[in-house]
Amino acid sequence: MSEKLPRVEGQELVRALERASFVQVRQKGSHVHLRRNEDRRRITVPVHKGKTLPPGTLKGILRDADIEVEELRRLL
């Protein structure tokens, strides 16, 4: 059985990704762009105040960042 995704807002996810060595490179509107220098991965996170990320969006971001659900829970 797959592990259930946590419900997080965009800003919480940005902070967790920063703990995972991603750095914010820019923001355009409500989208924050992050990059990890060691492997040049780029991630875009929508940040809408007070709204949690839809599960499909969160799953896609985690896949692109190469981060497992357990690791995300630890980073939060």
Contacts in CASP RR format, 6 or more apart in sequence:
PFRMAT RR
TARGET T0000
AUTHOR 0000-0000-0000
METHOD contacts of the structure
MODEL  1
MSEKLPRVEGQELVRALERASFVQVRQKGSHVHLRRNEDRRRITVPVHKG
KTLPPGTLKGILRDADIEVEELRRLL
3 69 0 8 1.000
3 70 0 8 1.000
4 69 0 8 1.000
5 55 0 8 1.000
5 58 0 8 1.000
5 59 0 8 1.000
5 69 0 8 1.000
6 69 0 8 1.000
6 72 0 8 1.000
6 73 0 8 1.000
6 76 0 8 1.000
7 52 0 8 1.000
7 53 0 8 1.000
8 16 0 8 1.000
8 52 0 8 1.000
8 53 0 8 1.000
8 58 0 8 1.000
8 76 0 8 1.000
9 47 0 8 1.000
9 48 0 8 1.000
9 49 0 8 1.000
9 50 0 8 1.000
9 51 0 8 1.000
9 52 0 8 1.000
9 53 0 8 1.000
10 32 0 8 1.000
10 45 0 8 1.000
10 46 0 8 1.000
10 47 0 8 1.000
10 48 0 8 1.000
10 51 0 8 1.000
10 52 0 8 1.000
10 53 0 8 1.000
11 47 0 8 1.000
11 49 0 8 1.000
12 76 0 8 1.000
13 45 0 8 1.000
13 53 0 8 1.000
13 58 0 8 1.000
13 61 0 8 1.000
14 24 0 8 1.000
14 32 0 8 1.000
14 34 0 8 1.000
14 45 0 8 1.000
14 47 0 8 1.000
16 72 0 8 1.000
16 75 0 8 1.000
16 76 0 8 1.000
17 34 0 8 1.000
17 43 0 8 1.000
17 45 0 8 1.000
17 65 0 8 1.000
17 67 0 8 1.000
17 75 0 8 1.000
18 24 0 8 1.000
18 34 0 8 1.000
19 75 0 8 1.000
20 36 0 8 1.000
20 65 0 8 1.000
20 67 0 8 1.000
20 71 0 8 1.000
20 75 0 8 1.000
21 36 0 8 1.000
21 37 0 8 1.000
21 38 0 8 1.000
22 34 0 8 1.000
22 35 0 8 1.000
22 36 0 8 1.000
22 41 0 8 1.000
22 43 0 8 1.000
22 65 0 8 1.000
23 34 0 8 1.000
23 35 0 8 1.000
23 36 0 8 1.000
23 37 0 8 1.000
24 32 0 8 1.000
24 33 0 8 1.000
24 34 0 8 1.000
25 33 0 8 1.000
25 34 0 8 1.000
25 35 0 8 1.000
25 42 0 8 1.000
26 32 0 8 1.000
26 33 0 8 1.000
27 33 0 8 1.000
27 47 0 8 1.000
30 46 0 8 1.000
30 47 0 8 1.000
30 48 0 8 1.000
31 44 0 8 1.000
31 45 0 8 1.000
31 46 0 8 1.000
31 47 0 8 1.000
32 44 0 8 1.000
32 45 0 8 1.000
32 47 0 8 1.000
33 42 0 8 1.000
33 43 0 8 1.000
33 44 0 8 1.000
34 42 0 8 1.000
34 43 0 8 1.000
34 44 0 8 1.000
34 45 0 8 1.000
35 41 0 8 1.000
35 42 0 8 1.000
35 43 0 8 1.000
36 43 0 8 1.000
36 65 0 8 1.000
39 66 0 8 1.000
41 64 0 8 1.000
41 65 0 8 1.000
41 66 0 8 1.000
43 61 0 8 1.000
43 64 0 8 1.000
43 65 0 8 1.000
45 53 0 8 1.000
45 61 0 8 1.000
46 53 0 8 1.000
46 57 0 8 1.000
53 61 0 8 1.000
62 68 0 8 1.000
62 69 0 8 1.000
62 72 0 8 1.000
67 75 0 8 1.000
END
